[in-house]
Amino acid sequence: MRRITGEAQEETLIELHGVADPQTGDGPAVFTIFRTNLHSDENGGNSVNSLSESTTLPGHTETKKLQQNTDTVFFRDGVRRVDFVLSYVDDKDGEKKQERRRAFEANLEKDGLELETEDKSDSKDQKTYFLKIHAPWKVLATYADVLKIKVPFKTSDVPHGQDVPLECLSHPFRLPEHVMRPEPDYFTYPFDKTKTDFFLINDKDTFFPPSTRNRIVYYILARCPYYKEGLKERDKTGIKRLLSNGTYTAAFPLHDCRYWKRARNAECESERFNLYQHWARFLIFYKEQPLNLIRKYYGEKIGIYFAWLGFYTEMLFFAAVMGVICFAYGLLSYDNNVSSKEICDANIGGSIVMCPLCDKKCPFWKLNSTCLSSWQSHLFDNEGTIFFAIFMGIWVTLFLEFWKRRQARLEYEWDLVDFEEEQQQLQIRPEFEIQCTSKRLNKISQEMEPYLPVTSKCARFCLSTATVIFWISLIVACIIGVIAYRLAVYAAFASIIKDPMRKIQLVGKFITPQLATSVTASCINFVIIMILNFFYERVAIWITDMEIPKTHLEYENRLTMKMFLFQFVNYYSSCFYVAFFKGKFVGSPGDYTYMFGPWSKLRNEECDPGGCLIELTTQLVIVMSGKQLWGNIQEALLPLIRNWWSSRKGRHHPENRYSRWEQDHALLNFTQLGLFYEYLEMVVQFGFITLFVASFPLAPLLALFNNILEIRVDAWKFTTQYKRPVASKARNIGAWQEILNAVAILSVVTNAFIMAFTSDMIPRMVFLYSYDEHKSMRGYVNNSLSVYNISHIPERNMPEERDDWFGNSTTTCRYRDYRYPPGHQKQYTHTMQFWHILAAKMAFIIIMEHVVFVVKFLVAWMIPDVPTGVKARFKRERYLIQEYLHNYEVERLKLQLSASFLTEPQSEMSLPTDKHETLSECL
C-alpha cells in the first residue's frame, strides 16, 4: 500500500499493489485506486467523499474488478476504522425522516466525524442503508480530554501479586496469559491534548482502543442536534430520539470479527473470537473468566458485572458444601428420628384422633396419615440446621467483605479509583439537559447549568411514590387472594383426598391435603408473580423517566431501588406468610380464628404436626426454581430461536457478500437496562439463599448450578446474540451493594425467627432437656398435642360425616398446642410449658442474632476493604504521576526558554528532534 498526498487539491490517493485474485489465487492482476477528497468546512470539520475507480496501469492489458471484502471494520479505503454504524430504511414518512437525517449528519460532520454510506442496493435485503462513522484523531483527542479518559504514560514497574497460593493445582482452571492479560500494565493519567508527547503514543490510529472510540462517538451522537442551523429546538437532540421516532432503525458499534473465526485483516484484534473460544462455551465452565479481555472489549461496567457474578459463584461453593453436609446429616440421622417413628407407629400415631382442620368438610383424622411428611420434615428440620443458619450468617459477611477487596483491586487495575468524583458531572443525561429549561449558576464550576425546580421535583416525587405504593398494595392484595384460595381449597382437597384408614385413593397415600394445597397455591403464586413482574417493569421505567434524574448513575440507582422494592414484596411475601404467619394465629377448637371474621368461614391454616418448615421448603423450591428456570429460558432459548435462522444463513454466506455491519445489524439490541435485569435476577436469588436458607439447606447448591450455567449463558449471549454494547464505565456495582448489605442483615433476623417459630427444633430441645427424664425424645409427640372434648366443639366446626368416622367410641380429639386438658381447673388455657418454650424461642433469637452480628462486625473490622498491596501500588502511582508531571513541565519550560535564544536556522531545524530526545530522556 502506498499513500500519495496531493498538496494543492488536498486529496489522498491510496494505491493497492499486488492484490491476488480471490478466486484463482494468481498474482497481481489489478490495481485499484481509492481517491478521498477532504474538504475543510468553515467549522474546521471534514466532509468525506470516497470514490473508487478501477484503472489499468502500464504493462497490463486486462482489467478485472477487485472483489471487495466487506467483512471488515474499516471504511472502503481500508485505513479508517468504523467506530459506529447507523442504519435506516426509506418508508412512508421518508421526506421528514430524510430531512432529519440530513440535518443530523451535517451536524456530525461539523463536530469532526467522518461519514460513509452503504447504499441499500449493496445490502442483503435491498432496503437498508448503513451509515458508517469514523472519529479521526482530532475528535478523539478533544473528547478524551473532555471526558478525562485515562491513558498510559509509562509501563508499570509494580509486580503482580500472586492471588493463587498453589498455582500448580489451579493450572487446569487457568487460561492462557495472552487471554488473561491482553495488554501490559501501565501507569495512567487523564488525557490532555496539549501534552500529547507526555503519553505513550506509538500510533494514533490504535492509541485509543475500539471500546474507548465507540464510547466517545456515542457521547457525540447522544448530544448532537438534528434541527436546522438557526433553529433552536431543544427536544430535537440526540440519537435516542431519532431511534424512537424511526428516523434510524439501529445504532451500534461493530464487533471486530465473526465469533467462530478470526478476522482476515491482521490489523483487527479478533477479540470476539478469543472471548468465544475461552469464555462463551459451556464446555469450559470450569475455567476462570478473562476479565481483563471482557473489560477491554465491552467496557468496565460489563466487566464489573461478570467479576461480581464470578466471585459470587465461587463463594457459593463453600455455602453449597455446608448445605450438602447439613442435608447429609438429616439423611444419616433418618432412622434415629424418634418423633417420626411415633407418628408412623400404628399403636401411637394410629391411635391418636386429630381434630378437624377445617369446618364441615374436614373429618377427624388419624395422626399417622402425616407419616411421610414428618419424615420429609426431618431432612431439613434437624440439629444441623441451626449450625447451618449460623454459618450462613457468617458466610454472607465474608462474601460482602471479600468482594469489597476484590472490587478495590479491580478499581485500581482498571483505572476507576477517581472515576465517580471526576466524571459524575460529565455523565449528565441528555434527557435532563433537554427537558430542564431552567438554568442556575453552579457554585463550583461558576457555569450556568440546567436544573429541575423544587416544585416540579416534589410533584414528580409524590406521583412516583403514590404509583409505587399502589403497585405494592396490588401485590399484597394478590397475596391475600392466594391465602384466601389456600383456606377455601383446603376443604375441597380434604374431601377428595381421603384418610388412609378409610376408602383411600392411590394418590392419598403420598399427598396430604396440606401438601396439595401448598403446591397448587405456590404454583398460582408464581404465575401471579410473573404477570405482575411483566407490568411493573414498564411502570417502573415510566415513573423513573418521569422523575428526570440528572445523571446516568442517579437514574440507575432510582430504578434499582424501585424495582427491587417491588421484587422483594413480589417474590418473598408468600415465603414470609408461610414462615411467620401460617399456623401462628389459629386459635383452638371452639375458639378458632378466621381470616375475615366468622362470617367468611375461612379458618386460618394450621401446620402439620411436624411443623410448617416443610411447607416453607416447598414454597421456596417452587418459586426459586421456577424463577431460575424461566429466567434461563428467556435468556437462552428465546434469543436462540429468534436468531437461529438469520445466524445460520449468515454463517454460510460468503464474507464478501454479507458485510460486517449487516451481520451485526441482525443481532439483538443490548438495551441500557440489559445489565440491570442481570443484576436483579442474581440479587433476588441471593435473597432466596440467605433470607430463608434455614428451611432449605440445598438452596445454595441449586444456586451454584444455576450460576455456573448463568455465566456461560450470559457470555454466549453477549458474544453471539447481541450487538456490541457501547462501552461504559462503572466504579462498582452501584446501589446493588447497599441492597446486598441490607439483605445480609435482614437474613440474620429471618433465619433466627425461622429456627425459633417455624422450625420445631426449640420445642423439641425444651422437651428433651426439661421434660424428658430419659433424654430419649420418647413421648414428645404425645406431649406436643393438647386434648379437646369433642362434645365441646361447636356445631359450625363439626364435620358433616362425623358419625361414620368414629361412632361413639372416641370422645376426645388432639390438636397442636400446649393447653390444659378438659376437666382441669384451667382447661383450654396455655400450660406453663407453652411459656417455657416461648421464653426459649425469644432467648434463642436474641443469642443467635447477637452472636452472628458480633462475628459479622468482627470479621468486617478484621478484613480491610482495600488490600495493603493495592494501597501501596496506588500510592506509588500517585507519586510517579506527580514526579513525571513535574519533570515534564520543567523540561518543557527549559526547552521554551532555550528556543527563544536560538537564532540560526540550522538550530531551529534541529529543535524538534532535540526536543523529542530531551522529552524521551525525561520520560
Disulfide bonds with the S-S distance in Angstrom:
Cys344-Cys371 1.78
Cys355-Cys813 1.90
Cys358-Cys362 1.63
Cys607-Cys612 1.59
